[in-house]
Amino acid sequence: IEVPYKNIWFTNEENKLKTTLELSIEIFDSSKKKVWGHQKSYPISLTEENLKEIIGENYLINISVSLNPGNYTFTAELENKTDKSRVWKKAKLTI
């Protein structure tokens, strides 16, 4: 999952820009049974100089999933805990 740094809202704490992204993913098989789930918080802490250097890049969250061949649907929700903004996506996946 990639999130552009320019879209992440930070707070300024002790000369650091900080936030936490909370990710929740669920994967369902073709019978709509939940077969996998993931929920984790990802704290980010940068200096203002660091952010200026990488503002055009993406914050990357790598997640590894092992599924049997088949058709799946996944839902993903990402919340920025600083400003409470949320992004939600639902898509089909074939393995």
NORMO-V487193 format. One record per residue. N is the residue number from 1. RES is the residue in one letter. OMEGA is omega in radians with two decimals (999 if undefined). BURIAL is # if it has 24 or more other C-alpha atoms within 12 Angstrom, else .. D_FIRST is the distance of its C-alpha to the first C-alpha in whole Angstrom. Layout:
N;RES;OMEGA;BURIAL;D_FIRST  N;RES;OMEGA;BURIAL;D_FIRST
This chain:
1;I;-3.13;.;0  2;E;3.11;.;4  3;V;3.11;#;7  4;P;3.11;.;10  5;Y;-3.12;#;13  6;K;3.14;.;15  7;N;-3.10;.;14  8;I;3.12;#;14  9;W;-3.11;#;17  10;F;2.91;#;19  11;T;3.12;.;22  12;N;-3.12;.;25  13;E;3.07;.;26  14;E;3.13;.;29  15;N;3.06;.;28  16;K;3.00;.;24  17;L;-3.02;#;21  18;K;2.97;#;19  19;T;3.03;#;17  20;T;3.03;#;15  21;L;3.12;#;12  22;E;-3.08;#;12  23;L;3.07;#;10  24;S;3.14;#;11  25;I;3.01;#;11  26;E;3.09;#;14  27;I;-3.11;#;15  28;F;3.08;#;18  29;D;-3.06;.;21  30;S;3.08;.;23  31;S;3.10;.;26  32;K;3.06;.;23  33;K;3.12;.;23  34;K;-3.10;.;20  35;V;-3.14;.;20  36;W;3.09;#;17  37;G;-3.12;.;15  38;H;3.03;.;13  39;Q;-3.09;.;13  40;K;3.05;.;13  41;S;-3.13;.;13  42;Y;3.11;.;12  43;P;3.10;.;15  44;I;3.11;#;15  45;S;-3.10;#;18  46;L;2.92;#;19  47;T;3.10;.;23  48;E;3.11;.;23  49;E;3.09;.;24  50;N;-3.10;.;21  51;L;3.12;#;19  52;K;-3.13;.;21  53;E;-3.02;.;21  54;I;-3.03;.;17  55;I;3.13;.;17  56;G;-3.11;.;16  57;E;3.14;.;13  58;N;2.94;.;9  59;Y;-3.03;#;8  60;L;3.04;.;6  61;I;3.12;.;5  62;N;3.11;.;6  63;I;-3.14;.;8  64;S;-3.13;.;11  65;V;3.08;.;13  66;S;-3.13;.;16  67;L;3.04;.;18  68;N;3.08;.;21  69;P;-3.14;.;22  70;G;3.12;.;22  71;N;-3.07;.;20  72;Y;2.97;#;18  73;T;3.08;#;16  74;F;3.01;#;13  75;T;3.11;#;12  76;A;3.07;#;10  77;E;3.12;#;11  78;L;3.14;#;10  79;E;3.00;#;13  80;N;-3.06;#;14  81;K;-3.14;.;17  82;T;-3.10;.;19  83;D;3.10;.;20  84;K;3.10;.;18  85;S;-3.11;.;16  86;R;3.02;.;14  87;V;-3.09;.;12  88;W;3.13;.;12  89;K;3.05;.;11  90;K;-3.11;.;13  91;A;3.07;.;14  92;K;-3.07;.;16  93;L;3.07;.;15  94;T;3.12;.;18  95;I;999;.;18
